[in-house]
Amino acid sequence: MISRVLSVGVMLLVAGCTLGPDYRRPDLPVPEGYAHHIDDGESIANLAWWELFRDERLQHLITIALEENKDVAVAAARVEEARARFGFVRADQLPRVDIGAAANRGDAGATVPDPGIVDQYRLAGDLSFEVDIWGRLRRSTEAARAELLATEEARRTVIVTLVADLAAAYLRLQDADRREIISARTLRSRRNSLEIVRARFDKGTVPLLDVNQAEMEEVEPVVALAALRREIVETENLISVLLGRNPAPVLRNRNAGEIPLQAPAVPSGLPAELLQRRPDVRQAEQALAAQTARIGAAQALRLPTLNLTGAFGLASSELSNFNNSDATTWGVGASLFGPLFDAGKSKRQVEIEKARTVQLLREYEQTVLQSFREVEDALIGIRTRADELAARQRQVAAARSAAKLSRARYDGGVTSYLEVLDTERSLFNAELAESTTRREQLVAIVELYKALGGGWEQTR
């Protein structure tokens, strides 16, 4: 009899329908190409992070961060939670079997022909199964599966962001090291000049004004060094937190001329690839898919549900009778339950799910638009930063020549010391600006890599 009931349930399940809309990716206006694309070819995002970042120190730091960063650990735990939730929801589609034992003793009163103290013992297995006629359980499972996928994409988003943030912080640290070298070199030069000017003042060949001006200019690199040392420590602290560790000095390549990125060409690929590559876009899409499935689940709640039950076991007034075939007990049943009047609550629930779906659709569209904007910003950043760096390099070359000439003119008594100070100040500022512009150009490459969804690979 139980097998017959289950057979009927399976037939009803197969014959049932699934309410609600099936998810389909929205049609969005995707441009054919980027307005500021740099090079045609395979996207730079196809590079693994260790192929883009060639500095061994930086590679080591990224490896540590991927293993120990707290945000990555939290994201991984959320994936496990979502996976468990998916299994929990999916289990509702299968029959449930419980086993129970009971022993009762009491006075039955006038409910039986021979009133008095009655003993009852029962040991049985109970089966229950909801026939998913309208697809409510299937839609709920579909939503849980999409939520799991969205959580996995969220973890990838954390990884992409971590790799990019760590690389940018490392570039900032290297830039601070370069500027510290420039400031220290400038300080040594100005202190040497101050000693020369004081010696000349002592001989009466230059006025006190030259000494005062040299003393004032000596302060500038001193202040710069103090600010840079603070910036270096703060950046090291930031990197330490990204590594999942307490603040500490960071080992890095201090070669001022070393460039930690190897990207002679930075092709961006096609815009349509973003819909498949960027994890935040994929996360938004899976969230939309999950919410779409919830519409069908809400619609199914407005219709009756069919539940099948079965029981098989032993029941007797004496424990010794459990070995007797007469103690066998069984039963099957079916129940149909549905809302008759709920003041429109079930209807409003459907409307709620539809409104939420519209919200997530707009969020998905906004995420796609934001992704296109970030790529375009990074592309124009790379192009213009390259022009800026070339101009800064010309400025440094001119400032060095001017500083050299003005010093020779001053030593020859042709010009005042003020001209020397002006040219040396311009050289100092130009060298600092060149270093910062170089860092900004490299950061723009990192931003493009992030905007294109690169860096998915977590391990080498």
N, C-alpha and C positions, 0 to 999 in steps of 0.2 A: 504493500500500500504506500509506503514511504517513497519507494522508487517511482510509483505512478505519480505521486504528488510532485516530485522533483521533475519528472518528465513534463508534466503540465506547465510547471514554472519555466522550464527552459524553452518550451514552445511559445509561451507568452512573451518571454524575453526576446526571442528571435523575431517574433511578429511585431514587437513593439516599435515605436518610432522614437526619434530623438528630437525633442523640441528645441527651439532657439536657432539662431543663425550660426552657420559654420564660419570659422575665421578665414578671412582672405586678406592678404596684405593690401593696404590702401594704395591706390594709384596716386603717386605724388609727382609733381613736375620736377624732374631731375635734369639738370643742365648736361649738355653733351660733353662739356669740358670746363676746366677752370679758366677763369679770365686771366690769371697771372701764372699759368703753368710754366715751369722752368725747362723741362726736358721731357720728351716722349720716351716711353719705355716702361719697364716694370716698376711698380710703385716702390718707393723707399721703405714703405711699411712692411714689405715682404722680407726685409732684412731682420734677422734676429738681433737682439740688442747687443750681443757680444760681437757681432759683425760690424755694427755701426760705431760702437764705443771701443776704440782700440787701446785705450790706456789700461794697462794691466791693473793698476791700483783701482781705477774706477770699476772695472769688471769684478774685482774682488769685493768691492763695497756693494755692488748690485746683488751679487750672489748671496752675501750675508743678509741684505735687506729682504730678499725674497724668502729667505728661510726664517728670519727672526722678527720681521716687522709686525707690529701688533695689529695694524689695520688688516693686513693680509691674513693673519690668524683669525681675526674676527670674521672676515668674509668667508674663509674656509669653513668655520663653524656654522655660519648661516646656511651654507650649501648643505652641510650634513643635516641641519634641522629641516630644511626644505625637502631633502630626500626622504627623511623619516616621515614627514607630513604627507608626502605623496603616497608612500606605502600605507600609511594609516587610512587615508581617504579611499585608496583603491581597494582595501580590504572589505569595504562596505558592499562591493559587488559580489562577494562570495558568501556562501552559506556560513552560518555560525553554529557551532556545536558546543553545548555546555553540558557538564555533568554535575549532578547534585545528589546529595544524600540527606535524608531527614529522618528523625525519630520523634514521635509525638506520643504523649500519654495524657488522657483526660477523660472527663465524664461527658458522654455524648448526649445525655439528657433524653428527651422524648423523641429524638430524631431517628432512633433505631428501635427495632422491636424489643431488644433486650438491653435496656439502659444499664449503665454502670461504667466502670473504668475500662477504657478502650486503649489499646496500644496500636500504633501505626508506624511501620518502617517502610522506607522507600529509597531505592537506588535506581536512578534512571539518567539517560542522556536525552537532552532536549535540542532539537534542531529548529532554527529559524532562518528564514530567507525572504528578503524583499525582492519581488519581481520588478525589475527596472523597466516598466512598460513605457514610460515617457522619457527615459534617458536621463533622469535627474542624477543618478549615481554616475553615469558615464560622463555627463557634463562636469560634475564635480571633480572626477578623476582627471578629465582633460584640463580643467583649470589648475589643479594641483601640479600636473606635469609642466604646464607652461610657467607656473611660479618657480618650479625647480630650475628650469632653463633660465629664467630671468635672474635667479640668484647666482647661477654660475656665470652669467654675463656680468653681473655686478662684481663678482670676484675678479674677473678679467679687467674690468674698469679700474679696480683698485691697483692691480698689477701695472697696467699701463701708466697710471698716474704716478705710482711709486717710482718706476724706472725713470720717467721724465723729470719728476721733482728732484730725485737724487742726482741725476746728470746735471740739471741746471744748478743745483747747489754746489756740485763739484766744480763746475765751470766758474761759478762766482768765487769759490775759494781760490782757484788758480788765478783768477783775475786779481783778487786781493793780494795774492803773493807777488804777482808782477808789479802791481802798483806799490807794494811795500819795497820791492827792490829799487824801483824808480825813485821813490821818496828817500830811501836811505842813501842812494847815490847822489841825489840832489843835495841832501843835507851835508854830506861829506864835502861836496864841491863848494857849497856856500860857506861852510865853516872855514875851508881853506881860503876862500876869497876874503872872508872877514879878517883872518889873520894877516893877509897881505895888505889889506886896506889899513888895518891898525898900524902895521909896520910903516907904511907910507905916511900915515898921519903923524906917527912919532918923529919921522924925519922932516915933517912940515911940507910934504909935497902934495897932500890932499887935505881938504877941509874936514871938520868934524861931521859935517852933513853926510859925507860919504860913509863914515863909520856908522852913523845912526841908520842910514838906509840899509847898509849891509846887515846890521843887527836885526832890523825889522824883517828883512827877507829871510833870515835864518829861521825865524819862528814858523814860517809857512810849512816847510817839510816836517818840522817837529809836530805841529798840529795834525798834519796829514798822517804821520806815522801812528800817532795815538788813536786816531779814528780808525785806521786800517787794522790795527791790532785788536781793537774792539770788534770790528766787523769780522775778522778772521775767527775769533773765539765764538761769536754768535753763530756763524755759519757752521763751524765744527759742531756746535751744540745741536743745530738743526739736523745735520747729517747723522749725528749719533742717535737722535730720536727716530729718524727714518730707518736706521739700522736696528731699532728695537733695543738700544742699549743706553746706559747712562752717559751723560755728556763727558767727552774725553777728546784729546787731540786726535786728528785724523791723519793717517799716513797717506801721502799723495806725491805725485810727481811734481817737484818744484822747479822743473826746467821751464824758464819763462818763455822759451821759444817753442815748447812742445804743444801740439794741438791734439787733444784726445779724441777728436772725431775724424773719421776717414769717410768722407762723402763728397768726392769730386763732382758728382752729379746727383741731384736730388729730385728725380722724377716723381710726380705726384700720382700718376695713374688716372683712372676715370672716376668721376663723381659717383656713378652707380655702384662702384665697389664699396663705398662707405656703408651702404645699407647691409652689406654682408660682412664687413670687416670691423667696424667700430663697435665695441662691446656695449657702449651706452645706448646706441641705436638699437641693437639687438635686444638689449634688456627692456627698452621701452616697447618694442614690438611684442615681446613675450608677455609683458604685463597687459598689453591690449588684448592679446589672444586669450589670456586667462579670464579677463573681465568679460569678454565676448561669450565665453562658455558659461559664465554665471547667469547670463540672461536665460538660457535654456533651463538651467537648474531652478531658477525662480519661477518660470512658467510651469514647470512640472509640479511645483508645490500647489498649484491651483486645482490639480486633478487628483482623483482618488489613487491611493497606493494599495497594492495587493501584497499581503504577507502570508507566507506559507509556514506552517509549524508542524513539528512531528516530535513524538516522544516514544522511547522504548526503554523498558527497564524491569525492575522487580518491585513488588509491593505486597506486604503481608502484615498481619497482626502479630506474627511470631518470627523472630529471626531464623529459627530452625526451618521455617517453611521456604526460605529463599532457594533451597535446592529443589523445590517442588515446581513442576511446570505450571501449576495453577497460579503461582506467584507472578508469572509474566504479565506485564501490563504494557500497553502501547496506545497510541492515539495519533491522529492526523487532523489537521484543520487548516482552514484558510480564512482570512479576514480582509475585508475591503473597507478602507477608511478614507474619507475625503472631506474637505471643508464644505459646509453648507451655507453658513453666513459668518463672515469675519469682519464685517464693516469695511470691506475693501482693502484690508491689510495685504493680502496676497497680491492683489492687483498693484497696489502701491509699491510693493517690493520689486515687481517687474520693472516698474517705472524708475525706481531707484537704480537698479542695475543698468538700465539703458542709459540713464543720465551719467552714471559713472563711466560707462563705455565711451560716451562722447568726450568726456574729460580726458581719458587716457588716449583717445585718438588725437586730440589736439596736442597733448603732451608729446606724443610720438612725432607728430608733424613738426612741433617746435624743436625737438631734439635733432631731427634731420636738418632743419634749417640752421640750427646752431652749429652742427658739424660742418656744413658747407662754409659757414662764415669763418670758423676757426681755421679751416684749411686755406681759405683765401687770405686771411690775415697772416698766416705763417708764410705763405708763398710771397706775398708782397714784402713781408719783413725780410726774407732771405735776399730778395733782389735789391731792396733799398739799402739794407745793411752792408751789402757788398760794395755799393757805391760810396756809402759813408766811410767804410774802412779804407777804400782807396784814397778818398779825399783826406782822411786823417793821416795816412802815411805820407802823403805829399806835404801836409802841414808840418809834420814832425821833421821831415827832411829840410824844409825851408827854415824852420825854427832853429835847427841845429846849425845850419849855415849862418843864420843871422846872429846867433849867440857867439859863434866863433869869430865872426867879423867885428862885432861890437866890442868883444874883449880885446881884440888886436887894436882897434881904434882907441879904446880907452888907455891901453898900455902905451900907445904912441902919443897920448895927450891930445888927440883930435876931438874927442867927445867926452861928455860927462859920464859919471858912474850910473846916473839914472837910466841912460840908454842900455847899459849892460844889464841892469836889474830888470828892465822891461822885457828884453829879449830872453833872458833866462827864465823869467816868470812865464812867458809865452811857451817856451820849450817845455817846462815842467807840466803846464796844463795840457799841452798838446800830447805829450807822452802818456799822461793819465787817461786822456780822452781816447787815444788810440787803443789802449788796453781794454777799456770798457766797451768800445765799439766792437772789438774783436770778440769779446765775450757775448755781446748781444747778437752778433751774427751767428755764433755757434748755438746759442740758446734758441734762435729762430729755427735752426735745423731740428733741434730737439722738439720744439713745439709742433713743427710739421709732422715729425715722426709720431708724436702723440695724437695730433689731430686726425691723422690717417688711420689710427688704430694699431700702430706697430707695437712690438714688444710683448706679444701674447705668450711666447715661449717662456716658461718659468725656469726651466733647467737647461743646462747646456748638454 
